[in-house]
Amino acid sequence: MSKNDLTTTHIAKETTLRPAINAWTIYLKDQGNSPHTVKAFSADMRLAASYLPPDSRLGDITTRDLNQFLDWLQKGRGVPCSPKSLARRITSLKAFFRWLHKHGILLIDPAEQVLQRSAISPLPTVLTPDEVQTVLEIAQKYRQAEKPDTRYLTLVSLLLHSGIKKNECLALRLNHIDMDTPQGPILFIRYTNPQYRYKERKIALLQEWIEVYQEYTNQYQIHDQVFPWSQRRLEYLLEDLSKKAGFDKHLSFDMCRWTCALTDWQSGMEHEKIRQKLGISKFQWREIRLKLDRLANQSVPVN
């Protein structure tokens, strides 16, 4: 019997909500979901449990009960419920009852007929392929200037290729880059906090970036932290590139991350590999995937 089976061993249709929610929380953790996802989904279900009668048994909960709970969230609770929060709470309900149905605890899933109300936040701003080329050319000019500065090209080309987040970039150490693997140079994304180990991953690096990186580490005598400057200073470097390019948009860590993801999406990379490269959970990927699809449909295809 697997660990996931064990979480439902003592649950039946006569079980009340709270013990079932506790078991589901264990299941979500075992599935490798992020702590944020587990906390949010569990809190959503505890809120539902606080609305329904305390003695409500799993087998007695109906679609009408769930719809009344959602109406209460919007009109009767007295606390604002944003469209995004409402959409997530519906997702939580559906995931919880789908889990019970899948394991045979409920023969009928009462959340199946609950209408999903998507609330996708605005699309992120990305660079077009031409803008990417412009940024890289300007960064190359900084590298070849009379007083060369390799920081620009080292930073922006890494961000546009790897899609790493700001905090991951700031945490990079020299030993996170392995240039001698049989498969080619590799970037290791690591976390010191055990609860974020699910985000750890390996990202293949381009050989041409390694050449710039080696030049950069020699120029700035890098000994430990790959980018030993403040977060704000690195943001200024990206902003310098925006200004030189004459963009209305402001180049940022987040824009580089989304541009990387979209480039991979349009290149035909497997969606699961993109998710793993970004280091996000399957729940987070649902919204990211929809946004990437919309971005791809409104942008110029990558050559």
C-alpha positions as CSV (number, residue, x, y, z in Angstrom):
1,M,0.0,0.0,0.0
2,S,1.4,3.4,-1.0
3,K,1.7,6.4,1.3
4,N,-1.1,8.1,-0.8
5,D,-3.4,5.1,-0.1
6,L,-2.7,5.4,3.6
7,T,-4.1,8.9,3.7
8,T,-7.5,7.7,2.8
9,T,-7.5,4.4,4.8
10,H,-9.6,5.8,7.7
11,I,-11.9,8.0,5.6
12,A,-15.4,7.0,4.5
13,K,-18.5,8.8,3.3
14,E,-19.6,9.1,7.0
15,T,-16.5,11.0,7.9
16,T,-16.9,14.7,8.6
17,L,-15.0,17.3,6.7
18,R,-12.2,18.3,9.1
19,P,-10.5,14.8,9.4
20,A,-10.8,14.4,5.6
21,I,-9.2,17.9,5.1
22,N,-6.3,16.9,7.4
23,A,-5.7,13.7,5.3
24,W,-5.9,15.7,2.1
25,T,-3.3,18.1,3.3
26,I,-0.9,15.2,3.9
27,Y,-1.7,13.9,0.4
28,L,-0.9,17.3,-1.1
29,K,2.4,17.4,0.7
30,D,3.3,13.9,-0.4
31,Q,2.6,14.9,-4.0
32,G,5.4,17.5,-3.8
33,N,3.2,20.6,-4.0
34,S,4.7,23.8,-2.8
35,P,4.1,24.9,0.8
36,H,2.2,27.9,-0.5
37,T,-0.2,25.7,-2.5
38,V,-0.7,23.3,0.4
39,K,-1.4,26.1,2.8
40,A,-3.8,28.0,0.5
41,F,-5.8,24.9,-0.6
42,S,-6.1,23.6,3.0
43,A,-7.2,27.0,4.2
44,D,-9.8,27.1,1.5
45,M,-11.3,23.8,2.6
46,R,-11.2,24.8,6.3
47,L,-13.2,27.9,5.3
48,A,-15.8,25.6,3.6
49,A,-15.9,23.5,6.8
50,S,-16.5,26.6,8.9
51,Y,-19.5,27.4,6.7
52,L,-21.1,24.0,6.5
53,P,-22.7,22.5,9.6
54,P,-20.0,20.9,11.9
55,D,-21.6,17.5,11.6
56,S,-21.7,17.5,7.8
57,R,-20.6,14.1,6.5
58,L,-18.7,13.8,3.2
59,G,-21.5,11.7,1.7
60,D,-24.2,14.3,2.6
61,I,-22.5,17.3,0.9
62,T,-24.3,18.3,-2.3
63,T,-23.5,20.6,-5.2
64,R,-26.1,23.0,-3.9
65,D,-24.3,23.2,-0.6
66,L,-21.0,24.1,-2.4
67,N,-22.7,26.7,-4.6
68,Q,-24.3,28.2,-1.5
69,F,-20.9,28.4,0.1
70,L,-19.5,30.2,-2.9
71,D,-22.4,32.7,-2.8
72,W,-21.8,33.3,0.8
73,L,-18.1,34.0,0.1
74,Q,-19.2,36.7,-2.4
75,K,-22.3,38.2,-0.7
76,G,-22.7,37.0,2.9
77,R,-19.3,36.7,4.5
78,G,-18.7,40.4,4.8
79,V,-15.1,40.0,3.6
80,P,-14.0,41.0,0.0
81,C,-13.4,37.9,-2.2
82,S,-11.5,38.9,-5.3
83,P,-12.2,37.0,-8.6
84,K,-8.8,35.4,-8.3
85,S,-9.4,34.2,-4.7
86,L,-12.8,32.9,-5.7
87,A,-11.4,31.0,-8.7
88,R,-8.7,29.4,-6.5
89,R,-11.3,28.4,-3.9
90,I,-13.4,26.7,-6.5
91,T,-10.3,24.9,-7.7
92,S,-9.7,23.8,-4.1
93,L,-13.2,22.4,-3.8
94,K,-12.9,20.6,-7.1
95,A,-9.5,19.1,-6.2
96,F,-10.6,18.0,-2.8
97,F,-13.8,16.2,-3.9
98,R,-12.1,14.8,-7.0
99,W,-9.6,13.2,-4.7
100,L,-12.4,11.7,-2.6
101,H,-14.1,10.4,-5.7
102,K,-10.9,9.0,-7.2
103,H,-10.3,6.9,-4.1
104,G,-13.8,5.6,-4.0
105,I,-14.9,7.4,-0.9
106,L,-17.6,9.2,-2.8
107,L,-19.5,7.6,-5.6
108,I,-20.7,11.0,-6.9
109,D,-18.4,14.1,-7.0
110,P,-20.6,17.1,-5.7
111,A,-18.0,19.6,-7.0
112,E,-18.0,18.3,-10.6
113,Q,-21.0,20.4,-11.5
114,V,-19.8,23.6,-9.7
115,L,-19.0,26.1,-12.4
116,Q,-15.3,27.0,-12.6
117,R,-14.8,30.8,-12.7
118,S,-11.4,31.5,-14.1
119,A,-9.7,34.7,-13.0
120,I,-6.4,34.9,-14.8
121,S,-4.4,38.0,-14.0
122,P,-3.2,40.3,-16.8
123,L,-0.7,39.0,-19.3
124,P,2.9,39.7,-18.4
125,T,5.0,41.9,-20.7
126,V,7.7,40.1,-22.7
127,L,10.4,41.0,-25.2
128,T,9.8,40.2,-28.9
129,P,12.6,38.2,-30.6
130,D,13.8,41.4,-32.2
131,E,13.9,43.1,-28.8
132,V,15.9,40.2,-27.4
133,Q,18.4,40.6,-30.1
134,T,18.7,44.3,-29.5
135,V,19.2,43.8,-25.8
136,L,22.0,41.2,-26.4
137,E,23.7,43.5,-29.0
138,I,23.7,46.4,-26.5
139,A,25.0,44.2,-23.7
140,Q,27.8,43.0,-26.2
141,K,28.7,46.6,-26.8
142,Y,29.2,47.1,-23.0
143,R,31.5,44.1,-23.1
144,Q,33.6,45.5,-26.0
145,A,33.6,49.1,-24.8
146,E,36.9,51.0,-24.1
147,K,36.2,50.3,-20.5
148,P,34.6,46.9,-20.8
149,D,31.8,45.8,-18.5
150,T,30.9,42.1,-18.9
151,R,28.2,42.3,-16.2
152,Y,25.5,43.3,-18.6
153,L,25.9,40.4,-21.1
154,T,26.6,37.9,-18.3
155,L,23.4,38.8,-16.4
156,V,20.9,39.4,-19.2
157,S,21.9,36.4,-21.4
158,L,21.7,34.1,-18.3
159,L,18.2,35.4,-17.4
160,L,16.9,35.2,-21.0
161,H,18.1,31.6,-21.4
162,S,17.5,30.1,-17.9
163,G,14.4,31.9,-16.8
164,I,15.5,31.9,-13.2
165,K,13.9,34.2,-10.6
166,K,15.5,37.3,-9.0
167,N,16.1,35.6,-5.7
168,E,17.6,32.5,-7.4
169,C,19.9,34.8,-9.3
170,L,21.1,36.6,-6.2
171,A,21.7,33.3,-4.5
172,L,24.0,31.9,-7.2
173,R,27.4,30.7,-6.1
174,L,30.4,29.7,-8.2
175,N,29.9,26.0,-7.3
176,H,26.3,26.2,-8.7
177,I,27.8,26.2,-12.2
178,D,29.4,23.0,-13.4
179,M,31.3,23.4,-16.7
180,D,32.6,19.8,-16.9
181,T,29.6,17.5,-17.2
182,P,29.5,15.1,-20.1
183,Q,26.2,16.7,-21.2
184,G,27.7,20.2,-21.2
185,P,27.7,23.1,-18.7
186,I,24.9,22.9,-16.1
187,L,23.4,25.5,-13.7
188,F,22.2,24.1,-10.4
189,I,19.4,26.0,-8.7
190,R,19.5,25.2,-5.0
191,Y,17.6,26.2,-1.9
192,T,18.9,26.2,1.7
193,N,15.4,26.0,3.1
194,P,14.2,22.3,3.0
195,Q,10.6,23.3,2.3
196,Y,11.6,24.7,-1.1
197,R,13.6,21.7,-2.2
198,Y,11.0,21.0,-4.8
199,K,12.2,24.1,-6.6
200,E,15.7,22.7,-7.0
201,R,16.7,21.8,-10.5
202,K,19.4,21.7,-13.2
203,I,19.4,23.9,-16.3
204,A,21.6,23.4,-19.3
205,L,23.8,26.4,-20.1
206,L,24.9,27.6,-23.5
207,Q,28.6,27.2,-24.3
208,E,28.8,30.8,-25.6
209,W,27.5,32.0,-22.2
210,I,30.2,30.1,-20.4
211,E,32.8,32.0,-22.4
212,V,31.3,35.4,-21.4
213,Y,31.0,34.1,-17.8
214,Q,34.7,33.2,-17.6
215,E,35.6,36.6,-18.9
216,Y,33.3,38.2,-16.4
217,T,34.6,36.2,-13.3
218,N,38.2,37.2,-14.3
219,Q,37.3,40.9,-14.8
220,Y,35.5,41.2,-11.5
221,Q,37.5,38.7,-9.5
222,I,34.5,36.7,-8.5
223,H,35.3,34.3,-5.7
224,D,31.9,33.2,-4.2
225,Q,28.7,34.9,-5.1
226,V,28.2,35.0,-8.9
227,F,26.6,38.5,-8.8
228,P,28.0,40.2,-5.7
229,W,25.9,43.3,-6.0
230,S,22.7,44.4,-4.5
231,Q,19.3,43.5,-6.0
232,R,18.8,47.2,-6.8
233,R,22.2,47.4,-8.6
234,L,21.3,44.4,-10.8
235,E,17.9,46.0,-11.6
236,Y,19.7,49.1,-12.7
237,L,21.8,47.1,-15.1
238,L,18.7,45.8,-16.8
239,E,17.2,49.3,-16.8
240,D,20.3,50.6,-18.5
241,L,19.7,48.1,-21.3
242,S,16.1,49.3,-21.6
243,K,17.1,52.9,-21.9
244,K,19.9,52.2,-24.4
245,A,17.4,50.3,-26.5
246,G,14.8,53.1,-26.3
247,F,12.1,50.7,-25.0
248,D,8.9,52.0,-23.5
249,K,8.9,48.7,-21.5
250,H,11.2,48.4,-18.5
251,L,13.4,45.3,-18.7
252,S,13.2,43.3,-15.4
253,F,14.0,39.9,-13.9
254,D,10.3,39.0,-14.3
255,M,10.2,40.1,-18.0
256,C,13.3,38.0,-18.7
257,R,11.7,35.0,-17.0
258,W,8.5,35.2,-19.0
259,T,10.4,35.9,-22.3
260,C,12.5,32.7,-21.6
261,A,9.4,30.7,-21.0
262,L,7.6,32.0,-24.1
263,T,10.7,31.4,-26.2
264,D,10.8,27.8,-25.0
265,W,7.1,27.4,-25.6
266,Q,7.3,28.7,-29.1
267,S,10.3,26.5,-29.9
268,G,8.2,23.4,-29.2
269,M,9.8,22.4,-25.9
270,E,7.7,19.9,-24.0
271,H,5.4,21.7,-21.6
272,E,6.5,19.5,-18.7
273,K,10.1,20.4,-19.3
274,I,9.2,24.1,-19.3
275,R,7.5,23.7,-16.0
276,Q,10.5,21.9,-14.5
277,K,12.9,24.5,-15.9
278,L,10.9,27.3,-14.2
279,G,10.7,25.3,-11.0
280,I,7.0,25.7,-10.4
281,S,4.4,23.3,-9.1
282,K,1.7,21.6,-11.3
283,F,-0.9,23.8,-9.7
284,Q,1.0,27.0,-10.5
285,W,1.6,25.7,-14.0
286,R,-2.1,25.7,-14.9
287,E,-2.3,29.4,-14.9
288,I,1.2,29.9,-16.4
289,R,0.4,27.5,-19.2
290,L,-2.8,29.5,-20.1
291,K,-0.8,32.7,-20.1
292,L,1.9,31.3,-22.3
293,D,-0.7,30.0,-24.8
294,R,-2.3,33.4,-25.0
295,L,1.1,35.2,-25.3
296,A,2.1,32.8,-28.1
297,N,-1.1,33.5,-30.0
298,Q,-0.7,37.2,-29.9
299,S,3.1,37.4,-30.6
300,V,5.4,36.9,-33.6
301,P,6.5,33.3,-33.8
302,V,10.1,32.6,-32.9
303,N,12.3,31.7,-36.0
